[in-house]
Amino acid sequence: MRVGKEGQDAAPRRWNGSLLTMVRSVARGVADYALPPRCPACGVIVGDDRQFCLSCWSSLDFLDGPACSRCSIPLPDAPAGIPLECGACLADPPPFDGAPAAVAYGPAARTVALRLKYGRRLGHARLMAQFLARPLAALTVGEEDGEPLLVPIPLHRWRLWSRGFNQAALVADALARHSGVAHDPHLLVRTRATASLRGRTKRERERIVAGAFALAPAARTRAVGRHLILIDDVHASGATLRAAARALRRAGAARVSALTWARVVPGAASPVDPIDFAMLDSDMDGRMMTG
């Protein structure tokens, strides 16, 4: 019985595949011994990459309950399945149709965000993307493939050059790979650097970021008639997200949403960890996280 050329080639391919799997397994074991996986929040050794320890996992407050249909702020007393808007949105509707977040802002979520943004823990972008896949699916349910588009909040070019990366773009890229939803990191641009928002009132913050975003040249055709989903790490005061959403609305988007890793929820923050909303907005620098 003669073995064809395909059969002769199959055995070496199987052997090469097995050898590669073995090498990867050994390399992973060596890496785990030298640099064991650690909890992204507290740093204790855990069983796998991008895995929280039990304590930090238990502290995360997942925002998957009843919420405002417009801004997605949690409404714990609202009946499930009935679309309701909060009082703030009824009085002054924001320019987006939903702004869900994976978790409420708290010590663990805060550490993950700041270690990505200022500690250069770039792998945390993939961690955030894993948690954002579910709220993204809820935002896009019933939409045709290819219609939604992920749009990261851009940094001003001076900030981008000094930091070396845009954390929102890293999260959007990882989420696009994880979910299959398209993303466009060049659709929206920040046209000017903005003054510090620290200590400002809501009205002052809105004035400072007004007009700070615009569509990139020749990008209108990529935006018109689409569901554009703004991506950022933290939803704090919301001034940056609202300014960006208005720019997308003016560009002809059919629908604009926002999606973030962590959302500041009134009353949910620890009293020993006071929140400065300005520090958390995308156009602001916070304190460096190390360790």
N, C-alpha and C positions, 0 to 999 in steps of 0.2 A: 504494500500500500504506500503510495507516494504522498508526501505531505506538500501541499501547495506553498507558494511563497508567503502568502498571508499567515499560514500556520507557523512557518519558520520564523517569521518576524514577531509573532505574538509572544513567544516565550521570553525573548530578551526584553520586550516592553514590560511584561509582567514583572520580571526580575528587577528592572530599573525602577519601576514604580514601588516595589516593595522596599528596595534599598533606600529610595528617597524618603519613604515614610519612616523607615527606621532612623535615618540620619536626622530628620526633623524631630522625632520623638526624643532622641538623645540630646539634641541641641536644646530643646525645650526644657529637658530635665536639668541640664547644666545651667541654663539661664535662670530657672526658678530657684536653683540652689544659691547662685551668686546674687541674684536680684529677685527675691521672692515677690509674688504679687501682693500688693498692699491695698487696704481700703482707701478709696479715693478721698474720703472725708477725714478720717483720723489717722491713717497710716499704719494701722496694725496689719500683720500678715494675714492674708485670706487665702482661700483655695484656688482662686482663678482671677485672671485679669478683669478689670472693670466690675468688680464684685464688692459690695459693701459688707462690712462686718455686721453681725446681728444687731449690735447696739445702734449703729448709724442707720441701718435699714429700718429698724423699728421707729426711729425718730422722724423719718420722712413722712410728710403729710401729702398723700396723693390727691390731686384735685380732680376726682372723677365723679363727684356727686352733683346734685342740682346746682345750676349756675345761671347767671343772667345770659339771655340769648344774644345780647349785643356785646358786652365787654367780658363775659365769662367769669365775673367775680362770683365766688361761691355764695349760694343762697341756701344754707342748710335747712331752713324751715319750709322751703318751697316744695310743692308736690312734684314728684318725678314725672317726667314725660310731658309736662305742660310748659310751653315756651313763655317765659316771663322776663321782663326787663327790670333792672334795679332802678331805684329812685334817681340816681345820678344820671343814668342814661336817658331816662324819660325827660329830665330837665335839660340835658345837654348831650344829645346823642353823639358818640364818638364816630370817627370816619371809617370804622371797620365793622365787619359782620362776624363777630366772634374773635376772642383773643385767649384761647385756652393755654394753660401751662401744665407741665407734667407734675410739678410739686409746688407746695407753698414754700416761700422763702423762710429758711430757718438755718440753724448753725451748720448742719451737714450740707444743705443745698448751697449755702453761701460759700463755704470752703471750696466746694467743687468748682463753682463759678470763678472765684478769685484765683484759684490755682491754675485754671486754664488761662485766664485773662492776664495775670501778672506773674504767675509762677512758671509759665511756659510748659505746663503739663498738657501738651497738645492731644494726648490720648483721651483726655476728658471730653473732647468734642464727640468722639464715638460713643462714649458713655451716655451723654445727653441725648444723642440721636436715638439710641435704643429706647429710651424712655419717652421720646417724642413720637415714636411710630404710631402709638395707639391714638393719641389725640389728633394726629395728622389724618389717620384713617377716618375718624369721626368727622373732621372738617370736610373731607373730600368724598364722603359716601354718596353714591349715586352719580358722581361726575364721570365723564368719559376719560379714558386714559389719555394722558398728554395735555389735558386742559389746565389743571392746576400747575402753578409755577412757584417754586420756592425762591424768595428774594431776600438775601441777608441784608440787615441794616449796615450800610457802608460806614467806614471811618473816613475822616478827612485825610488827604494824602500826607500831610505832615505827621499826623498820628500814626498812620500806617507805616510810614518810613521809620519812625522812632521805635514802634513796637515790633515791627517785622511781620506781623500777620493780623488778620481780622478774625477775632474769635467767632463772630456770627457767621462768617463765610465758611469757617471750618465745620461748624455745626451743620450748616445747610448742606455742605458737600457730603458729610457723613450720612445725613438723613436721606439725601437723594440716593446714595448708594444702597442704603438699608431698605428704602421703601419703593424705589423705582420711579418716584415722582421727579420730574425734571426740575432743575434749578438753574438760575442765571445770576452769577455773582457780579455781573457788570451791567445789569439793567438799571439800577438806581445808583446815583452818585451823591456825595455830600459836597455841595457847591461852595461852602465856606466853613471855616472853623468857628465854633460857637464859644461864647463866654461861659465861665463857670456857672453852674446851676445851684451850687451849694448855698443853702440858706435863703433861696428865693421862694417867693410865693408861687402858687399854681399859675396865676396869670402871668407873672414874670417869666416863668419857665416856658410857657407857651409862646410868649413874644420872642424869647431868645432863639428858639429853634424854628420859628416860623420862617418858611422859605429856604431852609437849609438843605433841602433835598430836591432833586430833579431827576428826570429820566436822562440817561446817557444819550448822546447824539445818535440818531437813527434807531433808537430802541423802541419807539412808539409802536411799531408794527408787531413787536414781540409782546406788548402789553395789552393792546386793545382787545376787549372782549374776553379776557381770561380771568380766572380766579387767581389772584396774586396773594401769596402767603408770606408775610414778613417773618423773618427768623431772627431771634436775638437770644441772648443768654438769660437776662433777667428783665422782667416787667416790673418796674418800680413805680415812679410817678406816672409813667405813660406818655410824657410829653414828647419824647423822641419817636415812639411808635405812632402817635397821632400825626405828627408832622410828616413822617414818611408815608403814612397811609393817605394823607391828603394829596401828596404829590402823585401817588399811583391812581387815585381817583381822577385827578385832572388829566391823567394820561389816557383815560378811557377804559380802565379796568372794569370788567363786569361785576367783580366782587373782590373785596380786600379783607383779608383776615390777618391775624398775628398769632405767632406760636413761639413760646418761650420755655426754657428749662424750668425757671422758678418764677413765681408770682408773689409779690408782696401782698399779703392779705391782712387788712386791718384787724388788730386784735390777736393775730397769730404769732407775732414776733415775741421773742423772749425779752422780758423787761431788762435783763442785764446786757442785752445786745441791741441798743437803740439803733434805729435805722436812719441813715441819712439818704433820702431818696436820690438826691443829686449824685452822690458817690456811685450809685448803682446804675444810673443811666449810661447808655452806650457812649455818649460823648464826653464822659467824665473819667478821670483817673481815680482809682482808689488806692488803698495802701497795699504794698507788695506782700504777697504770701510766699513764704519760704518753708523749707522743711518737707 
